[in-house]
């Protein structure tokens, strides 16, 4: 085994011994947490367990070189590392296992994620940034395999931006770009495309990213021979090895996961390379074990033979470290035995404290509701049934919150038709308990700070008397110019975004003006374009990630849905990533650029604002609004609107389109027509033609789908017209159905309808190639005209005789 590194030669043996013993204590503590944690799941106190046992020693080596300002983007095996950097203690570990909803007790997610999913706090209570350079940072974990990789790229790229772009106020976010983004992943998960896309992108960008692959030869029950070519990820990646100054690439290291001195030496090398030169590093940590198998849902004895199990017992990293301590005369068998015995007690005590803190508030509520149930029973004709409910609840010594509320609500059914003080007290308790408890599970889907996008005041575009008519793309370009001038921390990147100024030239000439780091081209890799944006936004930058076309968004949808959309929610408001996603779509011909998956987007991306401007002035206003906000959003520009003429505002960079506010484009009295994006042009034309046959249609642009019509202006229109048609180019049951459901159920527009409400959407297939494909696949002007006429005919057949 290798000797201790030279960096330790300057300290005394006693100091060295003390440090090593502290590391061993942490390794043992983490292992005991895993072992006891599994038992808590099997006894039913915790729901599910997935632990970091077998990975303790390499995480100790990693923690030694992890500095303030650095970021982790890892997966659910990194508990030892979190303990080593002081971001997780025993009680917090078990609070996470029990899903305790108190953010102080369970700081990673307040019980919103299963144990093993870690996060530090980037935000103050008011939603403003903490100084991230003075703390060790962990971006919030997600479960989807390799889903942490794209975000890791952006966390690393932020250091490059802070080091090389002048004028950014990075006081809270970076010290000259010296921070490293550290990633972790299991060996089997390197089979995922997100891993390969990120590895390639980091090599191209040359960012300070260190990737640790924890290799225990398995992916749940599937051996590496079914996972990885050559059964060895570092062998496969040899082509990425940096060879000279002309060819950028990676430094690649391999090290055994049980070799404590070698691990320390390897991580020190990796840290120096990445921190100084911004060269990415991959560390393949081999010969690791998984003593308890993948998770509490199964046993690894089912798929590992006795030879493998014996090898794992012998090569367990904690066992090997213990042997090294004894053989090197650093500690005796007796000393280590005493340490291990003491730690077992500490872990048991921490578990007990976590459980008591978890159940104590519920027990308090339990003691409140029982007397109310008894009091309600005493004066009720159904006292027998209520008494029975109370007795069953009183026997439950460790009830869940839902047990209390379920019992109270069921009791209320037996009080229907009765009027008593006891009933009113029970109702008040139910309402108060629900009001207090529901936010523990539902808060922070969107920002709750003063920077919430809905708090940004609208400012109308202003025009000179002789305002020029220009292509819509020029409104965008000139507005982006003002944005980049006003906000030095803003940058935009995507396919063809840089040199040619995007495929529709809304950024024409801006790379030359602001440089390649702020207006940049990327490879064809949508998931990591999103990941760049998420990671940089988490470090205080204001990125705009461009996905070239709307249907390409599908490549990045998993990242948007599982990571970005849930970030504020799954950290209970302790992290944010105010990323703006720019794309374009609608009303094209051909299968591949005409998809309009708006219904899917709306349902999968709750937590992200979905904005659908009808023209480029509205789009520019959304960008201006969002840059004063702290929330993520998707802006879908109308692809066939870049060459249409618009007036050029004189307050570029300042006017703001409000989010969640509809706009009435034409007032009318007979029917309300609701749509968005490019389809509105067809609706407006149809409304003109309907006027010719005596039908006065009101036309409303929803402007944003998430949120939708917060002022409930659509129902005000329906109250006037008594008829409703929602038109869009998504498939039937998609976004138009979502709008209709909102208007009928949330706004209660059904009360004012004299005719059946309708939607008019596209065919289930996508348009065929050629101009006629759009006409026969999506609502046309004639389709809209005839649908409205049909509704009016049903209402007044004499006035509007049958059309055909």
N, C-alpha and C positions, 0 to 999 in steps of 0.2 A: 504494500500500500504506500502511496506517495506521502512524503513528509509534509509538515506544515509549511505554508507558503512563506516567502521571504518577508512579506509585509508584517508577519507576526514576530520577526526576529528582534525588533526594536523594543518589545515589551518583555517584562519579566515572566518567568515560568509561572509564578503564582497568578499573575494577571491573566496569562493565557489559560491556565487551568480554570480560573473562575469563569471566564467567558465560555469555554467549552462546556463546562458543567451546566451553565445557564441554558445553553442550547439544548443539551440533553434533557434538562427539565422540561423545556418547551415541547420537545418531541414526545416525551412520555405523557405530558399533560394532554396534548392533542390526541394521542392514541387512546388514552383513557376516556376522553370525551367521545370518541368514535365508538368504543366498546360499550360504554354505558348508554350512549345515544341509541344504539341498535336495540338494546334491551327495553328502552323506553317506548320504542315503536312496537316491539313485540308484545308489550304489556298493554298497549292501547292508549297510552298517554300522549304519544305523538303519532302523527298520521303516516309519515313516510320519512325514511332516512337515507341519505346518500352522503358518504363521508370521505375524508382525505387520508384515511389510514393507508400506510405503505408509501406515502409521498412526503413524509415529514422532513427527512434530512435534507433533500435538495431544496426544499422551501426555506429552511434555515439559512442555507448558503446564499440563496437569492435575497433574502431579507437584509443581509449584511451590506449589500451594495445598493439597496433601494433607498433613494434620498428624498428629502422634502421636495415637493414639486413634481416628482415622478408620478406616473399613473399605471395602474394595473387594469388589464382587460382579460379576465380569466374565466375559468369554469369551476364547477362545483366541487373541486377537490383541494382548494387552496386554504383550508382553515388554519393550517400551521403557519403559513405565511402571514395571514391576517393577525394571528396571535403575536407573531414575532415583531410586527411593526406597531403593536399596541392598539390595533383597531378592533380587537375581539378578545373578550375574556370568557371565562368558563360560564358564568351566569348568562351572558349574552348568547353564547353558543346554544345553550339549552332553551333560552327564550325563543330563539329562531326555530328550534325544533318543535316547540309547543305552539308556534304562531301567535305569540303574544302581540297584542295590537298597540302597545305603548312604545312609541318611538325611542324613548329614553332607555327602556329595557331591551328592546330589539332594534338597534339603530340601523340595521341594513335595510329593512323594508317594513317595519311595524307589522310583521306577520303576514304580509301580502305575498311573499314568496316562501317556498319551502326552505328548510335549513340548507346551508351550504352555498347560498346565493348572497354574496357580500357586496357592501357598498359603504363608502364614507360620505360625509356630508360636505357638499360644495357650496351650499347656500345658507345664508342667515335666516332667521325666522321670518323676516319680511320679504324673502325671495331674492335679495341682492347677493352678490358673490362674496364668499369668504376669500381670504388671501390663500390661494391654492399653493403658493410657493413655500409656505411655512408649515405645510402638513403633507403627510403621505396619503396619496389619493387612490381610491379604487372605484372605477366606474361600475355601475350596478350590473350584476350578472344577470344572464338570461339562460334558460334551460336549453333552447334549441341548439343542437349540435353544431359547433363551429360558428354559431351566430355572433360570438364575441369578436370574431376576426375582423370584419370590415370596420367596426368602430375603432379597433386597435390601430388601424392604419391612420385614421384621422387624428387620434390622440398623439401619434408620433409626428405626423405632418405639422401639427401646430407648433412644435419646437422649431421646425425648419422655417416656418413663417415668421415666428417671433425673432429668430436670429437674423433673418435676411430682409425683412420688409421694414422700412423706416416709417416712423410716424405713429405707430400703434402704441397705445397706452397699455403695456403689458405688466404693470407693477404687480397685479394680483395673480398673474398667470404664468409668468416665465422669467427666468434669469438668463437672458441672452440665449435662449433656446437650448439650455444645457440639460433639459429634462429628457428622460427616457420613458417610452411607453413599453411596458412589459406585458407580454401575452403568455397565456398557458393554454394547453390543449392536450387531450388524451391522444395516444398514438392512433387509435382507430378513427378518430374524428378527422385526422389529416386526409382521409379519403374524400371528405366533403369538398365540393367545388368552391365554397367560400374560403377554405384554407388556401387552395391553390391560387385563387384570384387575388387574395390579399398578399401572399408571398411574392407573386409576380409584381404586383403594383408597388410594394415596398422596395423591391429591388430596383425598379425603374426610377422611383422617386428619390431613393437614397435618404431614408428618414431614420431617426434613432429609435428603432424598434428591436427589442430582443424577444425572441419567441422560444419558449420552453415547451418541449414535447415530453410529457410524462409517459414513458413507454413501459407498460406491464404485459405486453404481448397479446392482450385481449381487448375486444370491444364487446362488453357484456360477455356473451358466451362464445363469440366468434374469434378465432385465432387470427394472428397477424397474417398468416399465409393466405387468408381470404380477404384481407384488407388492403395490403400494400405490396406493390411490386418489390421483389427481393426481400420482403418482410422487414424492410429497413428504410425508414423515411429519409435519413441523412444520406444513405447511399443513393437513393433516387434523386436527391436534390444536389448532388455533387456538381451538376452543371451550373448551379447558381453561385458556386464558390468564386469569390473575387480573386482574380489572378494577377492583375496589374492595374496601374492607374488609368489605362485606356478602357478597361472593361469593368464597369460597375457590377456589383453583385453583393453577395453575403460573405460574412465569416461564418463558418460552420464548425461547431465543436460537438464532440461526443464524449460522454462521461457516464460512469456507472452511478446509479442513484443511491448506492449504499456507501460510496467512497467519500466520506466527509471532507478530508483535506483536498482531494482533487476537485470536488464540487466548489469549494471556496475559491480555489485558484481559477477555475473555469469562469465562474461568475464575475470575479474581479476583472479578468481579461475582457469579457463581454461588455462589462460596464464601461471600461475605459475606451474601448473602440467605438461603441455607439454614442457615448456622451460627447466625446471630443470630435470625432470625424463624421458623425451622422451616418455611419455605415450600419445597415441592419445585420443582426446576428441571429443565427438559429442554434439553439442548444438542444441536442438530442440526449435526453436523460434516460439511459437504458437500464435494464435489469431491475426494474421496480416491481413491487408486488402489490397485491390487493387482498389483504388478510381476510376481510369479511365479504369478499365478492363485490359485485357491482353496486348493489343497494339492498335494502331490507325486503325487496320483493322477491328475492330468490337466493339460492345457495350456490356458491361456485364449485362445491363438491360434485355437482351434477355434470359438469363439463370439464373438470380438471382431474387427471389421473393421479394416483398416489405419488408417483415420481415427481410430477410437477408441484404437487402440494408440499412435498418434503423439501424440494428446492426452494420454494417460497419461504418456508419456515427458516431455512438456513440463511437465505439472502435478504430477509426482512431488514430494511434500512436501520430500524431502531436496534435490532439485534446486533447488526454489524458495528454500529456506532458504540454500543455497549462493550463489545469485544475489543474494539480499538482503544477505548478509554482504559480498560483493564490492562491490555498488553503494553500500552504506552506508559503505564504507571501514573496515569492522570487521576485515576480513582480506583478504589478497591471494590471488590464484590460487596463488602459490607456497606460501604458508603452508598453505592448505587441502590442496594436493597432498601436502605433507609429512605433514600430520596423517593424511590418508587412507591413505597408504602405511604409516605406523607402525601404524595400527589394523588393517590387513589382517594384519600380522605378529602383533599381539597376539591376534587372533581365531584365526589358525592355531595359535599356541602354546597357547592355551587349549583348542582342540579336541584337540590332540595330548595334552595333559595329562589331559583328561577321558577320552580313549580308553585311555590307559595305566592310569589308575586303575580303569577299568571292567574291563579284561581281566586285570590283574595278579593279583587273587585267584584267578581261574579257572586261570590258568597255573600258579599254585602248586599247586593241587589236581591239575592235569594231571600235574605232575611227581611227585606222590605216588602216583597210581593206576597209572601205567605200570609201575613196578618190581613192584607187587603183581600185575599181570596176568602179567608175565613169570615171576614166581616161581610163580604158580598153574599156568601152562602147563608149567613144567619138571617138575612131579611128576604131571601129569595124563595119562590115556590119550588125552585129546582135545587134546593140546598144539598140534596143527596149527591147529585152529579158533581156539583162544584166542590163539595167536601172530598169526593173521590179524587178529583184532579189535584187538590191541595195535598192530600196524603201521598200521592205518587210523587209529587214534586219534593215534598219534605224528606222522602227516603233517599233522594238523589243528593248525596253529600258533596259531589263535585260536578255540579251541573254546567252545561254550556249556556252561553247567552241565549241561544235559540230555544233551549228547554224552558227558560223563564218566559220568554215572549210567547212561545207556542201555547203554554199552559194558560197564560193570562188571556190570550185571544180566544182560546176555546171556551174559557169560562164566560167570556162576554156573550157568547152565543146563547147561553142559558139564561141571560138577563134581558133578552129581547122582549120588548113590551113593558118592562119594569122600569120604574123611576125611583132611584134612591140615592142617598149621599154616598153609600158604599160603591155603587155602580159608577158614579161620577169620579170617585177617587181612583178606581181601577182604570177607567178610561184615561185619566190624567197620567197615571203611572205608565201605561202602555205608550202614550204619545211622547212622554218625556224620555222614557227608555229608548224608544226608537230614534228620537231626534238626537240623543247623545251617542247612540251606538252605530247607526247607519254610516256616519262619516268615517268611522274607523275602517270601513271596508270600501268606501266609495269616493273619498275626497281626492283632490289633486289629479283628476283625469286631465284637467286643464289647469293652467296657472291660476293661483289664488292670490297673486301679488298685484300691486298697483299697475304692473306692466302687462297685465292680461290684455290681449289684443282687442277685446271688446271695450276696454277703457280708453282706447286711442280715439281722440275726437276727429271727426271727419272734417276735411278741408276741401272745398270744391276747386277744380281746376279753374284758372283765370286766363282770360284771353285778351290780347290787344285787339283794337278795333279792326286792324288789318291783319289778323292772325292768318298765318300761312296754312294752306291745305297741304299736308305731307303724307307720305306713306306711313301707315301705322307703325312700321318697324322703326322709323325715325323718332317717333314719340318715345318708344322704349329706349332706343339708343341714347338719346339726349338725357333721358331720365336716369339711366344707368350711369352716365357720365357724372351727373350731379351726385348720385349715391356714392360712387367711388371717391369723389372729391371730398364729400362730407364725412364719410365713415372710413378711415384708413384701415379699420379691422375687417372691412368687407372684402370678400373675394368670390370669384365665380369660376367654375370649372366644369368640364364635360366634354363629350365627343364633338370635335370641330368648334369648340367654344372660343379658342384662343386666336390662332393666326388668321382665320377667315371671319371671325366675329360671329359665330354660330351659323347654322345652315340657312337661316333667314336673315342674317346680318343685323340682328338687333343689338349686336355688340361690336359692330364694325369699327375698326381703328382703336379700340380701347386697350387691347394688349400692348400695342406700341406705346400708348400713353401711360399705362399704369404698370407695365412689366409682366413677365411670364408667370410670376408667382401669384399675382392677383387675378389675372385673366388667363386661364391656362387650359390647354388641351389635355385630355386624358385618353387612355386606351379604351377599347370597347369592353366595358366591365361595369355594368350598371350597379351591381350590389356594392362594390367598393367605392364607386362614386358617392353613393349614399353614405357609406361608412366613413369616407373622408369628411363629409359634412357633419355627421353626428359627432365624431371625435373632436373635430375642431370647434364645433359649437359648445361642447362640454368644457372647453378650455378658454372660453371668453371671446373667441372670434365670431364673426358673423358671415358664415359661408352661404353661398347660393349654389346648390348642387343641381346641375342641369342634366335631365334625362331627355335625350333628343326627341323622342316621340312618346305619346301617351301609352301605346301598347308595349313599349320597352320597359315601362314601369313594372311590368310583371316580373322581370328579372330581380327587381329590388323590393318587391312587395313584402317578402318575408321579413326583411330587415326593417322596413318601415312599420310593419304591423307588430312584430314581436319586440323590437328594441325601441325605436323612436317614439311610437305612439304610446307606449306604456311607461316611459322613463319617469316622468313626474309622478305618475300613479304608483309605480312599484317602489319608489323611494319615499313615498308620503311627502313629496314636495321638497326633498333634500338635494336633488340634482335636476338639471334642465339642459336641453339642447335646442336652442331656438333656431333650428335649421329651416331655411327656405328652399323648397324643391321647385324647380322651374321645369315645366314641360309644355308640350303643345299637341293639339289633336283636334278631332271633330271634322266631319263633313268631307272626308276624302274618299277616293276610289281605291279599290284593291283590298284584299283580305288583311294585309299586314299593317297598314297605317291607318286603318279606318275603324279599328276596334274602339268601342267606347264603354269600357268596363266600369262605368261610374257607380252602378249599384254595388258591385263588389268592393270598390274602393271605399265607398261610404260606410259599408258595414265592417270592413277590415281595419279601417284607420281611425276609429274613434280615439280621440286624443290628439289628432292633427286637424287643423282647419283645412277644409277642402274648398277652394275658391275657383269660380268658373266665370271669369270676366268675359263680356261680350266683345270688347275691343281693347286696343292696346293702351288707351288712356286709363281705362278702368284697371287694367293689369298693372300699369305703372303705379297707380294709386295704391294698389294692394302691397306692392313692394315697399313703398314709402311707409305705409301703416305698420307693416310687420317689422321693419327695422327699428321701430320704437317700442316693439313688444318683446316679450321673452318666451314666445311660444313657437312651435314648429307649424309649418303650413305647406300645402301643395297648391301651386298656382298653375292652372291649365290655360295656356294662351290659345286663342282660336287660330289654327294653322292657316286657314284661308283668309286671314284678316291682315296679314303683314303688308300687303300691297294696296289695301283699301285706304282711301283718304280720310284723314282726321285733322282737326284743327290742332296746331301746336300750342300747348299752354305756355304761359309766361312765368309760371311758378313751378317749374320742373323741380323734382326732388322734394317739394313741400306739400303738394296736394295729396290727400289721403282718401282712399275708398274705404268706407266703413264695412266692417265684417259682420255678417248676420243681418244685414238690412237689405230688403228688396227695393226695387225701383219700378215705379209705374211709368212705362214708356208711352202708353196711349190710354186715355180714359175712355170708358164705354159704359153702356147700361144694360146690354143683353146677355153677355157671357164673359167670364174671366178666363183668359188664356195665360198659362204659366209656363215659362221655359227658361233656358239659359244658354250661354255660349253662342256658337255659330247658328244654331237652330232658330235663335231669336230673329235673325234677318228674314227667314222664311215666314215666321209667325207674323212679323210686322207687315210683310207684303200681303199675306193672306188676309190680315185685318183690313187692309185698304180695299182689297177686292170684295170682302164681305160687306163692306160699307156700301158698295154699289148695289147690293141686293137688299139693302135695308137692315143689315145686322150690324149692330154697334158693339164691337168687342173691346174689352179692356185688356191690355197687354202688360204683363208683369215679368220683370227679369229678377230671378231669385238671387243672382250674383254670387252667393255662397251656399254650398250644400251642407257643410258642417261649419258653423251652426246654420240653421235654416230659419229665416224670418222671425227673429227674436221679438220684433214688435207686433207680430201677428197682423200684418197688413193685408195678407191675402184674404183672411176671413172677412175683413172689412169690405173688400171688393166683392166677395161672394154675397155678403149681406145686401149689397146694392144690386148685383146682376142676377143672383139666384141660380147661376149655372157655372160649372167649372170643367175645364179641360186642361190637362197637364200634358205637355208635348216635350219629348226629348228623343235623342238618337241612341240611347241605351236599349238593350233588349227589353221585352215586356217583363214586368215584374222587377225591373231594375230601379234606376233612380227616379223615374216618374212615379212608380208605386210608392217609393219612400216619401216623395213629396206629398202624394195624395194621402197617405196614412197620417202624415204630420198635420195636414190641413183639416182632415175630417176628425181625427181623434184628439189631437192636442189643441187645435184651434176651434173644435166643435162646429165646423162649418156645415155639418149635416143639418143643423137647425134651420138653415136659410135656403136649402136647396129645393127648387121646384122641379128639377130634372135630375136624372141619374148622373153622378159624376163619372168622368171618363179619363182614361189615359190614351195617348197616341204615341207609340214607340216604334222601334225598328223591328225588322224580321229577326228571327232567332239566329240566322246565319249572318256572316259579314258580307259586305258588298263585293260583288264581282269586279274584276278589273275593267276600267273604261268608265267614261262619264255616265253612261246609263246605269252602271252598277249602283251608284248612290241613289238614283231616282227610284229604282225598283226595290231598294233595300231599307231606306230610311224615310221618315215622313217628308213628303214634298209639299209645296204650296197647295197643290190640288188636294192632297190628302187632308191637309189641315182645313181647307175651305169646305170640303165635302163632309168632314166629321162634324164641324160646327153647324153646317146647314142641316145635317141629319138630326142633331140635338134640337135645333130650333123647329124643325118640321114636326118632331114628336110633340113638342110643346104647343105649336100653333100650326096645324096642318093646312088650314085655309090660307093663312098668310104666307106660309112657306111650303108650297106644293112639293110633292116628292120629286127629287132631282133625277133619279134614275132607278 
